Structures are given as structure tokens and as C-alpha cells.
């Protein structure tokens, strides 16, 4: 990473920690996972800091296996929602026909 004076020190620290440990960065608010390279390319778009207010606490350093488990949990939640919708549809009699 080419650090310039505009790069917040928290961002530099986060990137260095991730680089040393081989971890990823999880943006909790947007439920988005970044590899080191992805975060280096995109940090300016996702990190917001105007001096007093920033969103650094929204970023979490995670092990790549944590990312896999997290995605599995998202899939489980999506499957549960699908099952709830299908259960609601059981009481309906719907026909899909081509309009004439």
C-alpha cells in the first residue's frame, strides 16, 4: 500500500494487521468481506472519516474460516425464510396460465 498523508492511520493499522496475519476484513454494516487486496483497492469508498465521526468500528478483522462459517449462517437464514414462504403458499390455490 502506498500510504499518503490522506490515508487515515486507522486504515493503515488495519491493513498492516491483516497483512501480517493473513486475515480478511469484514464490514459488519454492509455484511461484506474483503481480502487484503480488495480492501486496499476499495477502502476509500467504504471508510468514512471526517475527523470527529468515522466508521472504523464497523470493520472487523476475521479469519477466512470465519467468513466461510458466516456465509453458511446466511444460507441457513435464507433457507429458513424460503421455507416460511413456501409454508404460507400451501394455503393458496394458484394457477399460472398464459394470457390469451
N, CA, C and O atoms as a DFTB+ gen file, in Angstrom:
400 C
 N C O
     1  1       0.844      -1.180       0.000
     2  2       0.000       0.000       0.000
     3  2       0.882       1.234       0.000
     4  3       1.806       1.353       0.805
     5  1       0.595       2.130      -0.891
     6  2       1.307       3.395      -0.925
     7  2       0.571       4.363      -0.025
     8  3      -0.490       4.876      -0.381
     9  1       1.130       4.606       1.124
    10  2       0.470       5.484       2.078
    11  2       0.766       6.928       1.724
    12  3       1.907       7.311       1.464
    13  1      -0.287       7.707       1.722
    14  2      -0.091       9.139       1.577
    15  2      -0.648       9.816       2.810
    16  3      -1.203       9.156       3.688
    17  1      -0.510      11.096       2.881
    18  2      -0.916      11.831       4.078
    19  2      -2.428      11.805       4.298
    20  3      -2.898      12.061       5.407
    21  1      -3.186      11.499       3.254
    22  2      -4.639      11.481       3.376
    23  2      -5.171      10.147       3.897
    24  3      -6.342      10.057       4.264
    25  1      -4.337       9.117       3.934
    26  2      -4.770       7.813       4.425
    27  2      -4.840       7.855       5.953
    28  3      -3.829       8.095       6.612
    29  1      -6.032       7.623       6.519
    30  2      -6.161       7.646       7.976
    31  2      -5.273       6.578       8.632
    32  3      -5.090       5.485       8.096
    33  1      -4.742       6.917       9.775
    34  2      -3.841       5.990      10.469
    35  2      -4.563       4.697      10.858
    36  3      -3.943       3.635      10.895
    37  1      -5.862       4.774      11.148
    38  2      -6.622       3.567      11.478
    39  2      -6.680       2.613      10.288
    40  3      -6.632       1.396      10.464
    41  1      -6.781       3.157       9.086
    42  2      -6.814       2.326       7.881
    43  2      -5.454       1.663       7.677
    44  3      -5.382       0.472       7.372
    45  1      -4.394       2.417       7.842
    46  2      -3.044       1.874       7.694
    47  2      -2.809       0.766       8.716
    48  3      -2.256      -0.280       8.379
    49  1      -3.220       0.985       9.950
    50  2      -3.064      -0.011      11.013
    51  2      -3.855      -1.277      10.697
    52  3      -3.355      -2.387      10.875
    53  1      -5.084      -1.107      10.231
    54  2      -5.926      -2.244       9.871
    55  2      -5.283      -3.065       8.758
    56  3      -5.232      -4.292       8.842
    57  1      -4.799      -2.408       7.734
    58  2      -4.165      -3.091       6.604
    59  2      -2.903      -3.815       7.039
    60  3      -2.662      -4.945       6.614
    61  1      -2.098      -3.186       7.876
    62  2      -0.862      -3.832       8.350
    63  2      -1.172      -5.078       9.170
    64  3      -0.508      -6.104       9.019
    65  1      -2.171      -4.995      10.031
    66  2      -2.543      -6.143      10.860
    67  2      -3.034      -7.296       9.997
    68  3      -2.668      -8.450      10.219
    69  1      -3.855      -6.978       9.026
    70  2      -4.379      -8.009       8.129
    71  2      -3.249      -8.636       7.313
    72  3      -3.214      -9.852       7.129
    73  1      -2.344      -7.820       6.836
    74  2      -1.217      -8.314       6.027
    75  2      -0.344      -9.274       6.838
    76  3       0.022     -10.343       6.349
    77  1      -0.017      -8.900       8.057
    78  2       0.864      -9.711       8.899
    79  2       0.224     -11.060       9.252
    80  3       0.903     -12.086       9.293
    81  1      -1.085     -11.044       9.505
    82  2      -1.764     -12.250       9.987
    83  2      -2.454     -13.070       8.902
    84  3      -2.911     -14.180       9.173
    85  1      -2.538     -12.549       7.687
    86  2      -3.199     -13.274       6.610
    87  2      -4.706     -13.356       6.780
    88  3      -5.334     -14.312       6.325
    89  1      -5.287     -12.359       7.432
    90  2      -6.720     -12.353       7.687
    91  2      -7.467     -11.564       6.610
    92  3      -6.878     -11.070       5.648
    93  1      -8.774     -11.465       6.805
    94  2      -9.636     -10.679       5.934
    95  2     -10.297      -9.590       6.766
    96  3     -10.159      -9.549       7.989
    97  1     -11.012      -8.716       6.084
    98  2     -11.716      -7.626       6.759
    99  2     -13.208      -7.794       6.482
   100  3     -13.635      -7.955       5.338
   101  1     -13.982      -7.751       7.558
   102  2     -15.434      -7.884       7.447
   103  2     -16.072      -6.554       7.798
   104  3     -15.860      -6.015       8.884
   105  1     -16.858      -6.029       6.864
   106  2     -17.600      -4.794       7.099
   107  2     -18.980      -5.199       7.601
   108  3     -19.846      -5.584       6.815
   109  1     -19.178      -5.110       8.901
   110  2     -20.384      -5.626       9.539
   111  2     -21.650      -4.960       9.035
   112  3     -22.645      -5.637       8.778
   113  1     -21.628      -3.663       8.892
   114  2     -22.839      -2.933       8.497
   115  2     -23.345      -3.371       7.125
   116  3     -24.551      -3.502       6.915
   117  1     -22.431      -3.593       6.203
   118  2     -22.811      -3.967       4.840
   119  2     -22.695      -5.472       4.586
   120  3     -22.963      -5.941       3.480
   121  1     -22.303      -6.212       5.597
   122  2     -22.123      -7.664       5.502
   123  2     -21.282      -8.014       4.270
   124  3     -21.681      -8.818       3.428
   125  1     -20.121      -7.392       4.196
   126  2     -19.222      -7.574       3.050
   127  2     -17.856      -7.997       3.561
   128  3     -17.344      -7.434       4.529
   129  1     -17.268      -8.991       2.909
   130  2     -15.933      -9.480       3.259
   131  2     -14.930      -8.972       2.229
   132  3     -15.206      -8.981       1.030
   133  1     -13.775      -8.533       2.696
   134  2     -12.709      -8.045       1.823
   135  2     -11.424      -8.809       2.091
   136  3     -11.039      -9.008       3.243
   137  1     -10.767      -9.234       1.031
   138  2      -9.398      -9.708       1.178
   139  2      -8.533      -8.467       1.343
   140  3      -9.017      -7.347       1.180
   141  1      -7.288      -8.654       1.657
   142  2      -6.380      -7.518       1.811
   143  2      -6.347      -6.674       0.539
   144  3      -6.445      -5.448       0.594
   145  1      -6.210      -7.336      -0.593
   146  2      -6.108      -6.631      -1.865
   147  2      -7.388      -5.867      -2.181
   148  3      -7.335      -4.730      -2.650
   149  1      -8.535      -6.486      -1.926
   150  2      -9.821      -5.825      -2.185
   151  2      -9.988      -4.597      -1.303
   152  3     -10.458      -3.552      -1.753
   153  1      -9.594      -4.738      -0.034
   154  2      -9.737      -3.600       0.875
   155  2      -8.795      -2.466       0.482
   156  3      -9.180      -1.297       0.522
   157  1      -7.577      -2.801       0.105
   158  2      -6.628      -1.763      -0.315
   159  2      -7.161      -0.989      -1.520
   160  3      -6.962       0.222      -1.621
   161  1      -7.830      -1.681      -2.423
   162  2      -8.387      -1.024      -3.605
   163  2      -9.623      -0.190      -3.289
   164  3      -9.870       0.826      -3.939
   165  1     -10.406      -0.617      -2.290
   166  2     -11.718      -0.021      -2.057
   167  2     -11.885       0.758      -0.756
   168  3     -12.966       1.289      -0.502
   169  1     -10.858       0.839       0.064
   170  2     -11.051       1.431       1.382
   171  2     -11.583       2.859       1.297
   172  3     -12.373       3.281       2.140
   173  1     -11.158       3.587       0.299
   174  2     -11.580       4.992       0.199
   175  2     -13.083       5.113      -0.053
   176  3     -13.684       6.144       0.250
   177  1     -13.693       4.055      -0.608
   178  2     -15.131       4.062      -0.876
   179  2     -15.943       3.612       0.336
   180  3     -17.108       3.987       0.465
   181  1     -15.353       2.820       1.221
   182  2     -16.124       2.235       2.323
   183  2     -15.793       2.812       3.698
   184  3     -16.597       2.709       4.624
   185  1     -14.634       3.410       3.830
   186  2     -14.257       4.018       5.107
   187  2     -14.629       5.489       5.067
   188  3     -14.244       6.222       4.156
   189  1     -15.382       5.903       6.069
   190  2     -15.818       7.295       6.130
   191  2     -15.271       7.933       7.403
   192  3     -15.502       7.451       8.512
   193  1     -14.553       9.011       7.215
   194  2     -13.985       9.711       8.361
   195  2     -13.901      11.188       8.040
   196  3     -13.311      11.588       7.036
   197  1     -14.493      11.987       8.896
   198  2     -14.393      13.435       8.714
   199  2     -13.717      14.085       9.919
   200  3     -13.972      15.246      10.237
   201  1     -12.865      13.330      10.574
   202  2     -12.139      13.856      11.730
   203  2     -12.767      13.417      13.035
   204  3     -12.140      12.701      13.815
   205  1     -14.009      13.839      13.284
   206  2     -14.665      13.510      14.549
   207  2     -15.513      12.246      14.450
   208  3     -15.599      11.476      15.406
   209  1     -16.131      12.035      13.303
   210  2     -17.013      10.884      13.120
   211  2     -16.392       9.954      12.089
   212  3     -15.969      10.386      11.016
   213  1     -16.343       8.660      12.432
   214  2     -15.809       7.681      11.479
   215  2     -16.539       6.360      11.649
   216  3     -17.275       6.161      12.616
   217  1     -16.328       5.467      10.706
   218  2     -16.978       4.160      10.776
   219  2     -15.967       3.025      10.947
   220  3     -16.229       1.901      10.519
   221  1     -14.829       3.299      11.558
   222  2     -13.797       2.281      11.745
   223  2     -14.286       1.099      12.580
   224  3     -13.808      -0.022      12.408
   225  1     -15.232       1.346      13.479
   226  2     -15.736       0.266      14.337
   227  2     -16.594      -0.733      13.568
   228  3     -16.898      -1.810      14.080
   229  1     -16.984      -0.387      12.350
   230  2     -17.789      -1.286      11.528
   231  2     -16.944      -2.388      10.888
   232  3     -17.490      -3.346      10.341
   233  1     -15.619      -2.260      10.954
   234  2     -14.723      -3.213      10.318
   235  2     -14.128      -4.154      11.354
   236  3     -13.694      -3.744      12.430
   237  1     -14.126      -5.415      10.993
   238  2     -13.659      -6.446      11.912
   239  2     -12.626      -7.304      11.181
   240  3     -12.831      -7.682      10.028
   241  1     -11.537      -7.603      11.842
   242  2     -10.503      -8.477      11.269
   243  2     -10.923      -9.910      11.560
   244  3     -11.140     -10.283      12.713
   245  1     -11.036     -10.712      10.496
   246  2     -11.530     -12.075      10.670
   247  2     -10.641     -13.084       9.952
   248  3      -9.959     -12.766       8.978
   249  1     -10.673     -14.291      10.461
   250  2     -10.016     -15.425       9.839
   251  2     -10.844     -15.837       8.620
   252  3     -12.071     -15.774       8.689
   253  1     -10.239     -16.252       7.521
   254  2     -11.031     -16.691       6.361
   255  2     -12.026     -17.801       6.687
   256  3     -13.077     -17.870       6.049
   257  1     -11.743     -18.660       7.639
   258  2     -12.700     -19.703       8.028
   259  2     -13.932     -19.101       8.696
   260  3     -15.030     -19.644       8.579
   261  1     -13.758     -17.997       9.386
   262  2     -14.898     -17.276       9.958
   263  2     -15.820     -16.840       8.829
   264  3     -17.043     -16.906       8.960
   265  1     -15.242     -16.396       7.728
   266  2     -16.020     -15.956       6.572
   267  2     -16.850     -17.110       6.019
   268  3     -18.010     -16.923       5.654
   269  1     -16.266     -18.285       5.958
   270  2     -16.994     -19.463       5.464
   271  2     -18.166     -19.779       6.392
   272  3     -19.283     -20.006       5.926
   273  1     -17.921     -19.793       7.683
   274  2     -18.993     -20.080       8.649
   275  2     -20.085     -19.011       8.597
   276  3     -21.271     -19.322       8.711
   277  1     -19.685     -17.765       8.426
   278  2     -20.644     -16.669       8.338
   279  2     -21.541     -16.842       7.114
   280  3     -22.756     -16.661       7.206
   281  1     -20.962     -17.185       5.989
   282  2     -21.746     -17.408       4.768
   283  2     -22.684     -18.600       4.932
   284  3     -23.813     -18.574       4.442
   285  1     -22.229     -19.630       5.608
   286  2     -23.103     -20.775       5.883
   287  2     -24.293     -20.354       6.724
   288  3     -25.406     -20.827       6.498
   289  1     -24.079     -19.481       7.681
   290  2     -25.175     -18.981       8.519
   291  2     -26.153     -18.170       7.678
   292  3     -27.365     -18.295       7.852
   293  1     -25.635     -17.327       6.755
   294  2     -26.513     -16.554       5.870
   295  2     -27.372     -17.475       5.016
   296  3     -28.554     -17.206       4.801
   297  1     -26.775     -18.570       4.525
   298  2     -27.515     -19.534       3.710
   299  2     -28.609     -20.198       4.545
   300  3     -29.728     -20.377       4.065
   301  1     -28.297     -20.564       5.781
   302  2     -29.294     -21.167       6.668
   303  2     -30.468     -20.217       6.894
   304  3     -31.624     -20.637       6.865
   305  1     -30.175     -18.953       7.117
   306  2     -31.235     -17.956       7.333
   307  2     -32.088     -17.817       6.074
   308  3     -33.315     -17.763       6.160
   309  1     -31.449     -17.759       4.912
   310  2     -32.188     -17.648       3.653
   311  2     -33.063     -18.880       3.433
   312  3     -34.200     -18.752       2.977
   313  1     -32.554     -20.062       3.748
   314  2     -33.339     -21.288       3.608
   315  2     -34.538     -21.293       4.545
   316  3     -35.625     -21.725       4.162
   317  1     -34.348     -20.821       5.756
   318  2     -35.454     -20.742       6.711
   319  2     -36.546     -19.804       6.202
   320  3     -37.733     -20.113       6.300
   321  1     -36.141     -18.661       5.661
   322  2     -37.115     -17.711       5.116
   323  2     -37.862     -18.314       3.930
   324  3     -39.071     -18.128       3.787
   325  1     -37.139     -19.031       3.089
   326  2     -37.790     -19.677       1.948
   327  2     -38.823     -20.691       2.426
   328  3     -39.926     -20.756       1.882
   329  1     -38.478     -21.475       3.429
   330  2     -39.407     -22.468       3.959
   331  2     -40.650     -21.798       4.551
   332  3     -41.759     -22.311       4.408
   333  1     -40.467     -20.662       5.211
   334  2     -41.611     -19.923       5.759
   335  2     -42.539     -19.455       4.641
   336  3     -43.760     -19.540       4.769
   337  1     -41.971     -18.969       3.566
   338  2     -42.773     -18.505       2.430
   339  2     -43.498     -19.675       1.777
   340  3     -44.681     -19.572       1.452
   341  1     -42.793     -20.782       1.585
   342  2     -43.425     -21.958       0.984
   343  2     -44.568     -22.476       1.849
   344  3     -45.591     -22.923       1.330
   345  1     -44.396     -22.417       3.160
   346  2     -45.448     -22.859       4.076
   347  2     -46.679     -21.954       3.949
   348  3     -47.812     -22.431       4.000
   349  1     -46.452     -20.659       3.786
   350  2     -47.569     -19.732       3.601
   351  2     -48.299     -20.000       2.288
   352  3     -49.520     -19.864       2.212
   353  1     -47.556     -20.377       1.267
   354  2     -48.153     -20.631      -0.043
   355  2     -48.985     -21.901      -0.080
   356  3     -49.813     -22.061      -0.977
   357  1     -48.791     -22.807       0.866
   358  2     -49.537     -24.068       0.876
   359  2     -51.045     -23.840       0.945
   360  3     -51.817     -24.658       0.445
   361  1     -51.463     -22.757       1.549
   362  2     -52.884     -22.464       1.684
   363  2     -53.492     -21.788       0.465
   364  3     -54.688     -21.495       0.465
   365  1     -52.717     -21.537      -0.554
   366  2     -53.211     -20.852      -1.740
   367  2     -53.372     -21.823      -2.896
   368  3     -52.636     -22.801      -3.025
   369  1     -54.348     -21.525      -3.722
   370  2     -54.549     -22.285      -4.947
   371  2     -54.267     -21.328      -6.098
   372  3     -55.105     -20.495      -6.443
   373  1     -53.116     -21.447      -6.672
   374  2     -52.724     -20.515      -7.726
   375  2     -52.480     -21.262      -9.019
   376  3     -51.922     -22.359      -9.032
   377  1     -52.910     -20.646     -10.102
   378  2     -52.662     -21.216     -11.416
   379  2     -51.929     -20.184     -12.246
   380  3     -52.255     -18.998     -12.218
   381  1     -50.958     -20.636     -12.967
   382  2     -50.228     -19.749     -13.843
   383  2     -50.590     -20.147     -15.266
   384  3     -50.274     -21.248     -15.717
   385  1     -51.254     -19.237     -15.962
   386  2     -51.692     -19.513     -17.328
   387  2     -51.192     -18.404     -18.246
   388  3     -50.968     -17.271     -17.819
   389  1     -51.026     -18.750     -19.487
   390  2     -50.660     -17.772     -20.500
   391  2     -51.874     -16.919     -20.815
   392  3     -52.972     -17.446     -20.990
   393  1     -51.692     -15.617     -20.888
   394  2     -52.798     -14.720     -21.250
   395  2     -53.197     -14.958     -22.696
   396  3     -52.354     -15.177     -23.566
   397  1     -54.491     -14.911     -22.927
   398  2     -54.999     -15.109     -24.304
   399  2     -55.357     -13.806     -24.936
   400  3     -55.798     -13.777     -26.085
